[in-house]
Each structure stands twice: as C-alpha cells, then as structure tokens.
Amino acid sequence: MSFIILGFITGFSLILAIGAQNIFVIEQGLKKQYVFLVCLICSISDLILIFLGIFLFEYFKIYFTKNVELVFNILLFIFLIYFVYTKVRSLYKRSEINFEYTNLSLKNIIIKTLGFTYLNPHVYSDTVFFLGNFSKNFLISQKYFFGIGASIASFLFFFTLGYLAKFFSNNLINSKVWKTINFFIIIFMTVLSSYVFVEIIEII
C-alpha cells in the first residue's frame, strides 16, 4: 500500500505542471465535446507510458537517443504551430460558438488528443524516464503497486480537470469570453512552441 501512495504522490506531482495536453483537456471540457473520451485517452496513455517506463527503462535508455528526441521535438513544434494557426483563425470567425452542439469529427478529436499526448517529449521524460528511473531498484511487486498509484493519479487528474471545466462552462457560453480564452491559449501555445524550438536548436 505504501508504494501505491508513493506512486500516486509522485505521479500527481509530475502531472500538475501546466502543459499543452492539460490546456487541451480544459478546452474540451469548456466546449463540452467528447470530455470522457479525451480524458480516457489521456489517462490510458499515461498508464501505458508509466508501465513502459517502470518495466522497460533500460531498454528505452538505450534506444532513446538524441536523434529520436530531436524528431519528437520537431513533430511537436509542427503540431503546436498548426494548433496556434487554427486558434488565430477562430478569432476572426463571426459566427457564435455553440458549446453544446458544435459539429466536431470524432476522428479529429482522437488525432488531436493522441497528438498532444504522444508528440510531447516531456510526457516521455516524466512517465517513461523519471518514473522508470525512480523505480528501477524496486522489487517486481513494488513496481506494480508504484505504477498503479501513479496511474490512479493520472486518471483522477485528467477526469477532474475535464469535468470541472465542463461544470464551469455554463458561465462561459459567450463568444467574447471564448475568444478571450482562445487569445490566452494562443499566447501560451506560442510560448510553448518557442521553448520547443529552443530545445531543437540545443539538440542540433
């Protein structure tokens, strides 16, 4: 039980950092679009990566070279730039935003969620490398409990984040408010893109 608690606290402390994935979850909650699916994909993805890190840390340490990290950073940078571009375009749309019934492709939302999850190198550094390295000397049973605790933290965090945003969205059904939210998202994503670009330069 102590290793479940340790895993929970460690996992929760890592995931609390604000990033592109968390912003995306909040956005979908505010728009009331596929909230459960988005939270589920993020949570299950974290679970997979956590256990990959715990049981295959040595394997990933060998194959995750600087070149692989560079590829992930470039892909993430392109993904973020495109996301910022779509947000800027949305600022100039005159139509009212309908949070309840906006037509959004299920395929599109799945691709975006997977993109914000698996194209983010920091997700790998936090789950695979940090948790894997931290637990490398644990006994096999302790690794299981530690991974379960960290996974519970991810499920709790993402579903709380998504549904809290959905709960408060009733106070935000206003196009001007939503454009303001988009503006701050654009600023955050642009800063994040700059940070990823700097990391690419440093690796090169």
Stockholm file with secondary structure:
# STOCKHOLM 1.0

chainA/1-204         MSFIILGFITGFSLILAIGAQNIFVIEQGLKKQYVFLVCLICSISDLILIFLGIFLFEYFKIYFTKNVELVFNILLFIFLIYFVYTKVRSLYKRSEINFEYTNLSLKNIIIKTLGFTYLNPHVYSDTVFFLGNFSKNFLISQKYFFGIGASIASFLFFFTLGYLAKFFSNNLINSKVWKTINFFIIIFMTVLSSYVFVEIIEII
#=GR chainA/1-204 SS CHHHHHHHHHHHHHHTSCCHHHHHHHHHHHHTSSHHHHHHHHHHHHHHHHHHHHHHHHHHHHHCCHHHHHHHHHHHHHHHHHHHHHHHHHHTCCSCCCTTTCCCCHHHHHHHHHHHHHTCHHHHIIIIIIIHHHTTTSCHHHHHHHHHHHHHHHHHHHHHHHHHHHHHGGGCCCHHHHHHHHHHHHHHHHHHHHHHHHHHHHHC
#=GC SS_cons         CHHHHHHHHHHHHHHTSCCHHHHHHHHHHHHTSSHHHHHHHHHHHHHHHHHHHHHHHHHHHHHCCHHHHHHHHHHHHHHHHHHHHHHHHHHTCCSCCCTTTCCCCHHHHHHHHHHHHHTCHHHHIIIIIIIHHHTTTSCHHHHHHHHHHHHHHHHHHHHHHHHHHHHHGGGCCCHHHHHHHHHHHHHHHHHHHHHHHHHHHHHC
//
